[in-house]
Amino acid sequence: MTISEWHFNEQMKMLQDSGYHTISPEQLYQYMVSDSALPSRPVIISFDDGHEPQILIAKPVLESHGFRAVFFIMTVCIDKKGFLSRPQIKKLSDDGHAIGGHTWDHSSIARPRQDQWEKQNDQSKLELEKITGRPIESFAFPYGVWNEKAIHEIEKRGTRIAFQLTDKQSEVEPLYTVRRMMVSGLWTGPQLQKKIPGTF
């Protein structure tokens, strides 16, 4: 769940040296629905929750390698100690990083009460849109937990692509069950390089 600046830089250096290019959730969406072109060796680098070191430490490392990432933010923590502030989120967005939804307070949305959708999704999404001035159309399921009802709800509320964790991607709803790789903060660049093919 955490990584040192040294290990993160080593991992990003490996990706750059190996010819990887970062893409946004929107680019992946366009590729999946219309076969739009992607750069060679495309990769999405994602961060969850909205911890402040993501802009203080990760952002400079990413940009030193020419990379951009997506930050999935739970909005209950915005402006709180140790978490991203509104100006910091705006800065990430303005500098070319993607901002995505991650609910209001990281509640699992696989089985929420119907009256919780407005708070967990709608209000959270609207807040991020007000901060960035851009539509928020990507989403990461808290804990990676999803089901068909959750997919239906976020889809009708304007989400175009959603990310889980390591479960198998749904053949029925591939746009809403994009898999991610949990990267150990202890892996060196070469260790990460070996893990990627076996994961995807």
Secondary structure as GFF3:
##gff-version 3
##sequence-region A 1 200
A	DSSP	alpha_helix	5	17	.	.	.	ID=ss1
A	DSSP	beta_strand	21	22	.	.	.	ID=ss2
A	DSSP	alpha_helix	25	34	.	.	.	ID=ss3
A	DSSP	beta_strand	42	43	.	.	.	ID=ss4
A	DSSP	beta_strand	46	49	.	.	.	ID=ss5
A	DSSP	alpha_helix	53	53	.	.	.	ID=ss6
A	DSSP	pi_helix	54	58	.	.	.	ID=ss7
A	DSSP	alpha_helix	59	64	.	.	.	ID=ss8
A	DSSP	beta_strand	70	73	.	.	.	ID=ss9
A	DSSP	three_ten_helix	75	77	.	.	.	ID=ss10
A	DSSP	alpha_helix	86	94	.	.	.	ID=ss11
A	DSSP	beta_strand	98	101	.	.	.	ID=ss12
A	DSSP	three_ten_helix	114	116	.	.	.	ID=ss13
A	DSSP	alpha_helix	117	117	.	.	.	ID=ss14
A	DSSP	pi_helix	118	123	.	.	.	ID=ss15
A	DSSP	alpha_helix	124	132	.	.	.	ID=ss16
A	DSSP	beta_strand	138	140	.	.	.	ID=ss17
A	DSSP	three_ten_helix	142	144	.	.	.	ID=ss18
A	DSSP	alpha_helix	148	156	.	.	.	ID=ss19
A	DSSP	beta_strand	161	163	.	.	.	ID=ss20
A	DSSP	three_ten_helix	174	176	.	.	.	ID=ss21
A	DSSP	alpha_helix	189	199	.	.	.	ID=ss22
###
